Amino acid sequence: MQPLKEALDWLAGNPPVIESYSATWNKVAEEVGKVATEYKSAVDATSAWTGPAADAYRAAAGGQLDALSGAASAAGSVGTVVGVMGMVVGFVREMVRDLIADLVGKLITWVLEAVFTLGFGTPVIVAQAVTAISK
């Protein structure tokens, strides 16, 4: 039922799309981590350099390396959080879908009760429906 799927996507998000966002952030973390590793190797290769300029370069490069490592860690954290939220979205979708399915089943039962009681059961059915829908 496409309209129900669209409504659930609007209400609770689309788990496969959210998972792709998580995978993207994890890939960003991996790639930035590789850049940090390569940059550290390049900075380590300057160990033979001497003098104040070499020391200043390595100090500045150390700050850049810390920033790259922090960015990789932050991207990995975002990927993890987005992945967990994707699981929450999946749970919410299942819960909403189950509630809707239960309500539709009850509505069918109530309609049949109204038909077979020739409308005399309508007040009881309406009370049941109001109670169920308010949940």
N, C-alpha and C positions, 0 to 999 in steps of 0.2 A: 504494500500500500504506500505509494509514493507520497501522498499528502502527509501521512503520519510520519514517515521518515524525515521529510522536510521540516515538519513541526518539531520533531525531536532534535534535529540538527540545530534548529534555531534556539531551542530551549537549552539544550545541554551540550552542544558542540558535536563534532564528528570525530570519534576516536581515531580512525585511520589518519585523518589530517593532523590531529594533535600528535600522534606517534611520529609522523613525518617531521613535524617541527622539533620534536625531541631528538630524532636522529640527526637532523641538520645541526642542532646545537652541539651534539656530541662529536660530530665530524669537525665542526669549527674548533672545538677544544683539542681534538687530535692534531689538526693541522697547525694550530698556533703552538701547541706543545712541540711539534717537529721543528718549527721555526725557532723556538727558544733553544732547543737542543743544538741546532745548527749554528745559531748565533753564539752560544756558549763555546762551541768548538772553535769558532773563528776568533773569539776573544782570547781563549786559551792559547791559540797559536801565536799571540803577540807576546808571549812570556819572555822572549829574547829581547824585546824592546826595552830600552833603559831611558832614564831621564824623567824629568817632571812631566813632559808632554805624554809620555807613555803611561805614567801613573795616572794622570788626569783622564786619559782615554779609557783606561781599564775601570776607573771609578765611575765614569759616565756610562760606560757599557754595562757595568754591573747594575746600575739603576734601570737601564733599558731591559736587561735580562729579567730583573724582578718584575717589571711591568708586563713583559710577555708571559712570564710564568703565572702571574696573577690573572691575566686575561684568559689564559688557557683553563685555569682552575675555575674562574667565574663562568666561562662558557660551559664547562662540564657540569657545574652546579645547576645552571639554567636548564640544561638538557635533562638532568635528573628530575628537577622539579616539574618540568613540563611533562615528562613521562609519568610521574606519579599523578599529576592532574588528569592526564589521559585516562588513567585507571579509574579515578574518581568519576570522570565523565561517563565512562562505560557503566559504572555501577548506577549512577543516576538515571541513565538512559534505560537500563534494564528495569529499574524500579518504576519509572514512569510508564514504560511499556506494559509492565505487569498490572499496574493500577488501571490503565486504560482498558486492557483486555478483560480484567475482572469486571469493570463497570459496564462494558459492552455486553458481557455475558449476563449480568444482572438485568440490564435494560431489556434484553431479549426475553428473559424470563418474566419480567414485569408486564411486558406487552402481551405475552401469551396468557398470563394470569388475568389481565384486563379483558382480553377477548373471551376466554372461557368462563369468566364470571359475569359476562354480559354487562360489564361496567360497574357492577356492584362492589367490586374489590378496589375500585380506583382510589378512594381515600387512603386506604392502607398502603397501596402501591406507591402513591405520591409521597407519603410519609417515609417509606423505605427509600425511595429515590432521593429525596432531599437529604436524608441522613447519609446515604452512601456518597452522594456528590459532594457534600460538605467536607468529607474526609480528604 
